Amino acid sequence: MGSSIPHWAGITAASRSGGKNLNLDRLGVQVKWITKSGMKWKDLDSSFESEIKKWPAPNYIFIHLGANDLVFMKSKELIENIKCSILRIKVFAPDIRIIWSDILPRPYWHGTLRPKLVEIARKRVNCAVRSFIKTEGQYISRYPAIKASEHNLFRHDGCHLSQVGIGIFLNNIQAAIETFVLGVAKVFPPEK
């Protein structure tokens, strides 16, 4: 579930070898892409509850969301909202495994004249949520290969991933889910 980045990743995945299931069919994994461009964290709970009523609860929920909130919300408030949503999901569907997908860096943050502060907030949110996710026994997908300084990984707008960036993002998601399903680790790639 998430905003524009997973939206475009899902579209790209459908045309790649392995398709929308990211070649994870061999592990019995089916991927359902639930995305909305411009999605904000406040939209997660209602979107999740709506989907869970239509379909059986999934084994995993992969959440890539929060970047659209960073410019307009204090990091402390966003962290609390994320924690509340994660706890709500665990109550609503106790058997579901939650995968936190780190908020990616960007060369450009729309809506601010102080991008360095937004980058500090992004790091703070990722760090706090990773810590919380670990205490809850859940999963973390990180993207060390995606750096704001690598402009070829982003579209001209500086916030959406280019085809190269989406390729890295998809490969990372595929490897992370495989790692989690096989029980190898709870963080991918492993932290040094």
KOLVO-955721 format. One line per 3 residues: number of its first residue (from 1); their letters; for each residue x, y, z of N, C-alpha, C. Coordinates in steps of 0.1 Angstrom, whole numbers, plus 5000, padded with zeros to 4 digits. Layout:
// residues N
NUM> A> X,Y,Z,X,Y,Z,X,Y,Z; ...
//
This chain:
// residues 192
1> MGS> 5008,4988,5000,5000,5000,5000,5009,5012,5000; 5004,5022,4993,5012,5035,4993,5008,5045,4983; 5017,5055,4981,5014,5066,4972,5020,5064,4958
4> SIP> 5025,5074,4952,5030,5074,4938,5041,5064,4935; 5051,5063,4944,5062,5055,4941,5058,5040,4940; 5050,5034,4949,5045,5021,4947,5035,5020,4936
7> HWA> 5028,5031,4933,5018,5031,4922,5026,5028,4909; 5036,5036,4906,5044,5035,4894,5052,5022,4894; 5056,5018,4906,5063,5005,4907,5054,4993,4903
10> GIT> 5042,4994,4907,5032,4983,4903,5030,4983,4889; 5028,4994,4882,5026,4995,4868,5038,4989,4861; 5050,4993,4865,5063,4988,4859,5064,4973,4861
13> AAS> 5061,4969,4873,5062,4954,4876,5054,4946,4867; 5042,4951,4863,5033,4943,4854,5039,4940,4841; 5048,4949,4837,5054,4947,4823,5068,4941,4824
16> RSG> 5073,4937,4836,5086,4931,4837,5085,4916,4838; 5096,4909,4836,5097,4895,4838,5093,4892,4852; 5084,4883,4855,5080,4880,4869,5067,4887,4872
19> GKN> 5063,4897,4864,5050,4904,4865,5048,4911,4878; 5035,4914,4880,5031,4921,4892,5034,4914,4905; 5036,4901,4904,5039,4893,4916,5054,4892,4919
22> LNL> 5062,4900,4911,5076,4901,4913,5084,4888,4913; 5079,4878,4905,5085,4865,4903,5085,4858,4917; 5075,4861,4925,5075,4854,4938,5064,4844,4939
25> DRL> 5058,4841,4927,5048,4830,4926,5053,4817,4931; 5066,4815,4928,5073,4803,4931,5073,4800,4946; 5071,4811,4954,5070,4810,4969,5056,4810,4974
28> GVQ> 5047,4810,4964,5032,4811,4968,5028,4825,4971; 5036,4835,4967,5032,4849,4970,5025,4855,4959; 5014,4862,4962,5006,4870,4953,5006,4884,4958
31> VKW> 5010,4894,4949,5011,4908,4953,4999,4915,4948; 4992,4923,4957,4981,4931,4953,4986,4946,4955; 4986,4954,4945,4991,4967,4946,4979,4977,4949
34> ITK> 4979,4982,4961,4969,4992,4965,4975,5005,4967; 4973,5014,4957,4981,5026,4957,4971,5038,4953; 4976,5050,4957,4969,5062,4953,4979,5073,4952
37> SGM> 4980,5079,4941,4990,5091,4939,4986,5102,4949; 4995,5107,4956,4993,5118,4965,4988,5113,4979; 4987,5100,4981,4982,5094,4993,4990,5100,5005
40> KWK> 4983,5103,5016,4989,5107,5028,4987,5097,5039; 4994,5098,5050,4993,5088,5060,4978,5087,5066; 4971,5099,5066,4958,5098,5072,4948,5090,5063
43> DLD> 4952,5086,5051,4944,5078,5042,4946,5063,5044; 4957,5059,5051,4960,5045,5053,4949,5037,5060; 4945,5042,5071,4936,5034,5079,4923,5031,5072
46> SSF> 4917,5041,5066,4904,5038,5058,4907,5030,5046; 4918,5032,5039,4921,5023,5027,4923,5009,5031; 4930,5007,5042,4933,4993,5047,4920,4986,5051
49> ESE> 4911,4994,5059,4899,4988,5064,4889,4985,5052; 4889,4993,5042,4881,4991,5030,4886,4978,5023; 4899,4977,5021,4904,4965,5014,4902,4952,5022
52> IKK> 4904,4953,5035,4903,4941,5043,4888,4936,5043; 4879,4945,5040,4865,4940,5040,4862,4933,5026; 4869,4937,5016,4867,4931,5003,4874,4918,5000
55> WPA> 4886,4916,5007,4894,4905,5005,4898,4898,5018; 4902,4886,5018,4907,4880,5030,4920,4887,5034; 4922,4887,5047,4934,4894,5052,4947,4888,5046
58> PNY> 4956,4896,5042,4968,4891,5036,4978,4886,5047; 4988,4879,5043,4998,4874,5052,5007,4886,5056; 5010,4895,5046,5018,4906,5048,5012,4919,5043
61> IFI> 5015,4930,5049,5011,4943,5043,5024,4951,5042; 5027,4956,5030,5040,4963,5027,5035,4978,5026; 5040,4986,5035,5035,5000,5035,5047,5009,5031
64> HLG> 5045,5016,5020,5054,5026,5015,5046,5039,5015; 5047,5047,5025,5039,5059,5027,5046,5069,5036; 5042,5081,5036,5047,5091,5045,5055,5103,5039
67> AND> 5060,5101,5027,5068,5112,5021,5060,5124,5019; 5047,5122,5015,5038,5133,5012,5034,5141,5024; 5037,5135,5036,5033,5142,5049,5045,5150,5054
70> LVF> 5057,5147,5051,5069,5153,5057,5070,5168,5056; 5065,5174,5045,5066,5188,5044,5056,5195,5052; 5044,5189,5054,5033,5195,5060,5030,5191,5075
73> MKS> 5038,5182,5080,5035,5177,5094,5048,5176,5101; 5048,5179,5114,5060,5177,5122,5063,5162,5123; 5076,5159,5124,5080,5145,5124,5075,5138,5136
76> KEL> 5074,5144,5147,5069,5137,5159,5054,5133,5157; 5046,5142,5151,5032,5139,5148,5031,5127,5138; 5039,5128,5128,5039,5117,5118,5043,5104,5124
79> IEN> 5053,5104,5132,5058,5091,5139,5046,5086,5147; 5039,5094,5155,5028,5090,5163,5017,5084,5155; 5014,5091,5144,5003,5086,5135,5007,5072,5129
82> IKC> 5020,5070,5125,5024,5058,5119,5023,5047,5130; 5028,5049,5142,5027,5040,5153,5012,5036,5155; 5003,5046,5156,4989,5043,5158,4983,5034,5147
85> SIL> 4987,5037,5135,4981,5029,5124,4986,5015,5124; 4999,5013,5128,5005,5000,5128,4998,4992,5140; 4996,4998,5151,4989,4991,5162,4975,4988,5158
88> RIK> 4968,4997,5151,4954,4995,5147,4954,4983,5137; 4963,4982,5128,4963,4971,5118,4965,4958,5126; 4974,4958,5136,4976,4946,5144,4964,4941,5152
91> VFA> 4956,4951,5156,4943,4948,5163,4933,4943,5153; 4932,4950,5142,4922,4946,5132,4925,4933,5125; 4938,4930,5123,4942,4917,5116,4954,4912,5123
94> PDI> 4952,4906,5135,4964,4902,5143,4974,4893,5137; 4970,4885,5127,4980,4876,5120,4988,4882,5109; 4984,4894,5105,4991,4901,5094,5005,4905,5099
97> RII> 5015,4903,5090,5029,4908,5092,5030,4921,5085; 5036,4931,5092,5037,4944,5087,5051,4947,5082; 5053,4952,5070,5066,4955,5064,5066,4971,5063
100> WSD> 5075,4977,5071,5077,4991,5069,5087,4993,5058; 5083,5002,5049,5092,5005,5038,5097,5019,5040; 5110,5021,5042,5116,5034,5045,5111,5045,5035
103> ILP> 5109,5056,5040,5107,5068,5032,5119,5072,5025; 5118,5073,5011,5130,5075,5003,5135,5090,5004; 5148,5092,5002,5153,5106,5000,5148,5111,4986
106> RPY> 5149,5124,4985,5145,5131,4972,5155,5142,4969; 5158,5145,4957,5166,5157,4953,5157,5169,4956; 5144,5168,4955,5135,5180,4956,5123,5177,4964
109> WHG> 5120,5185,4974,5108,5183,4982,5098,5195,4979; 5087,5191,4972,5077,5201,4968,5071,5208,4981; 5069,5221,4981,5062,5227,4991,5070,5232,5003
112> TLR> 5083,5232,5001,5092,5238,5012,5104,5246,5006; 5108,5255,5013,5120,5263,5010,5132,5258,5019; 5129,5248,5027,5139,5243,5036,5140,5228,5035
115> PKL> 5145,5223,5023,5146,5209,5021,5156,5201,5030; 5166,5208,5036,5175,5202,5045,5167,5198,5058; 5158,5206,5062,5150,5202,5074,5141,5191,5071
118> VEI> 5135,5190,5059,5127,5179,5055,5135,5166,5055; 5147,5167,5050,5156,5155,5049,5159,5150,5064; 5162,5160,5073,5164,5156,5087,5152,5149,5093
121> ARK> 5140,5155,5090,5127,5149,5094,5125,5135,5088; 5129,5133,5076,5127,5120,5069,5136,5109,5077; 5148,5113,5079,5157,5104,5086,5152,5101,5101
124> RVN> 5147,5111,5107,5142,5109,5121,5130,5100,5121; 5121,5102,5111,5109,5093,5110,5113,5079,5107; 5122,5077,5097,5126,5063,5094,5133,5056,5106
127> CAV> 5141,5063,5113,5148,5058,5125,5138,5054,5136; 5129,5063,5139,5120,5060,5150,5110,5049,5146; 5106,5049,5134,5096,5038,5130,5103,5025,5129
130> RSF> 5116,5025,5124,5123,5012,5124,5125,5006,5138; 5128,5015,5147,5129,5011,5161,5116,5005,5166; 5105,5012,5164,5092,5007,5168,5088,4994,5161
133> IKT> 5091,4993,5149,5088,4981,5141,5096,4969,5147; 5108,4971,5150,5116,4960,5156,5110,4956,5169; 5106,4965,5178,5100,4961,5191,5087,4954,5189
136> EGQ> 5080,4956,5178,5068,4950,5175,5070,4936,5168; 5082,4933,5165,5085,4920,5158,5082,4920,5144; 5081,4932,5137,5077,4932,5123,5089,4934,5114
139> YIS> 5087,4938,5102,5097,4938,5091,5100,4952,5086; 5113,4953,5080,5118,4966,5075,5124,4964,5062; 5120,4972,5052,5127,4972,5039,5134,4986,5038
142> RYP> 5147,4985,5035,5155,4997,5034,5160,4998,5020; 5165,5010,5016,5169,5013,5002,5182,5021,5002; 5193,5015,5006,5206,5022,5007,5211,5026,4993
145> AIK> 5207,5019,4982,5212,5023,4969,5205,5035,4963; 5193,5039,4969,5186,5051,4964,5190,5063,4972; 5198,5072,4965,5203,5084,4972,5199,5096,4964
148> ASE> 5195,5107,4971,5191,5119,4965,5201,5125,4955; 5214,5122,4958,5225,5127,4950,5226,5120,4936; 5219,5109,4935,5220,5101,4922,5208,5105,4914
151> HNL> 5209,5116,4907,5198,5123,4900,5192,5114,4889; 5200,5104,4884,5195,5095,4873,5184,5086,4879; 5183,5085,4892,5173,5076,4898,5160,5083,4900
154> FRH> 5159,5096,4896,5147,5103,4898,5142,5110,4885; 5129,5112,4883,5124,5119,4872,5128,5134,4873; 5125,5141,4863,5129,5155,4862,5122,5163,4874
157> DGC> 5111,5158,4880,5105,5166,4891,5113,5165,4904; 5122,5156,4904,5131,5154,4916,5124,5147,4928; 5112,5142,4926,5106,5135,4937,5101,5121,4933
160> HLS> 5098,5118,4921,5094,5105,4916,5106,5097,4911; 5105,5084,4912,5117,5076,4907,5116,5075,4892; 5128,5075,4885,5129,5073,4871,5127,5058,4869
163> QVG> 5128,5053,4857,5127,5039,4854,5138,5031,4860; 5150,5037,4860,5162,5031,4867,5159,5030,4882; 5154,5041,4888,5151,5041,4902,5140,5031,4906
166> IGI> 5130,5030,4897,5119,5021,4900,5124,5006,4899; 5134,5004,4890,5140,4991,4889,5147,4987,4901; 5154,4996,4907,5161,4993,4920,5151,4991,4931
169> FLN> 5141,4999,4931,5130,4998,4941,5123,4985,4941; 5120,4980,4929,5113,4967,4927,5122,4956,4930; 5135,4956,4926,5144,4946,4930,5145,4944,4945
172> NIQ> 5146,4956,4951,5147,4956,4966,5135,4950,4973; 5123,4954,4968,5110,4948,4973,5110,4933,4971; 5113,4929,4959,5113,4914,4956,5122,4907,4966
175> AAI> 5135,4912,4967,5144,4905,4976,5140,4906,4991; 5134,4917,4995,5130,4919,5009,5118,4909,5012; 5108,4908,5003,5097,4899,5006,5102,4884,5006
178> ETF> 5111,4881,4996,5116,4867,4996,5124,4864,5009; 5132,4874,5014,5139,4872,5026,5130,4870,5038; 5119,4878,5038,5109,4877,5050,5101,4864,5049
181> VLG> 5096,4860,5037,5088,4848,5036,5097,4836,5039; 5109,4836,5035,5118,4824,5038,5123,4824,5053; 5120,4835,5060,5124,4836,5074,5139,4838,5076
184> VAK> 5146,4844,5066,5160,4846,5067,5164,4858,5077; 5156,4868,5076,5158,4880,5084,5146,4889,5085; 5146,4898,5093,5134,4908,5094,5138,4922,5089
187> VFP> 5150,4924,5085,5154,4936,5079,5161,4933,5066; 5158,4940,5056,5165,4939,5043,5167,4952,5036; 5179,4954,5031,5191,4946,5033,5195,4947,5048
190> PEK> 5203,4937,5053,5207,4938,5067,5215,4951,5070; 5213,4956,5082,5220,4968,5086,5234,4964,5090; 5243,4973,5087,5257,4970,5090,5260,4974,5104
//
